[in-house]
Structure formats: C-alpha cells, structure tokens
Amino acid sequence: MAQHFKYQDQDVSVGDTIAVHQEVSEGNKKRVQVFEGIVIAAGGKLAGKSFTVRKIGANNVPVEKIFPLSLPSLRKIVVKRQGAVRRAKLYYLRDKIGKRATRIKEKSFKAATA
C-alpha cells in the first residue's frame, strides 16, 4: 500500500496536514477553494491514484474528501505539517472526538553531525 505520493514535485505522506487548492466553477465564475486537513489514506496505481483528506468542520462535524491525483481541477497541494505515523491508513481517527481527532505527532528532523 502506498503511504506517500508526489504531486508537482511535492512529497505528501499519510499523516501530513495539507491544504488542497481546487478550482470550483459556480455558474460562469471560477474560484479556488481550499480544503485543509489530515491525509488519512493514499492508494491506487498510475492514473487511479487518490488520497483521502479529513478535517473537522463547523460544529465538530467531520468532513472527508477523496481526491484523485489526476483531477483536472486540482491546482496545488501545500504541506502545512509533516506527521510521524506508523500506519498506512489512519482510519482510527474516525473514532476520535474533538482535538484528539486532529492530534498527530510532528515528524522531527535530526541535524546531521559532521
């Protein structure tokens, strides 16, 4: 199972907090909508690759979106935080409530000693 994927030279892993910029057309207007959350799953091969992003919305309502990587309306993905997780799928976050549903340890980078 894929735990990471690459989009426009940006490495994204499961457990990362990302902001997905997607172009939405309403009538004859186009605007960019940002969906920010935690990547709980990534999978698929070649053109069928997709990833699932979960966020806690208004009134503590959880929202999950599945984005195919080949989606033409996908503009960019920005990694806000890199999470340190030991699972390929973070479906256990669905059972968590409140702040525990978004709490993931941040990946620590050790400086290389010369």
Secondary structure, DSSP 8 states (H G I E B T S, - for coil): --SEEEETTEEEETT-EEEEEEEEEETTEEEEEEEEEEEEEEE--GGG-EEEEEEE-GGG-EEEEEEETT-TTEEEEEEEE-B--S-S--GGGGG--GGGGT---B--------
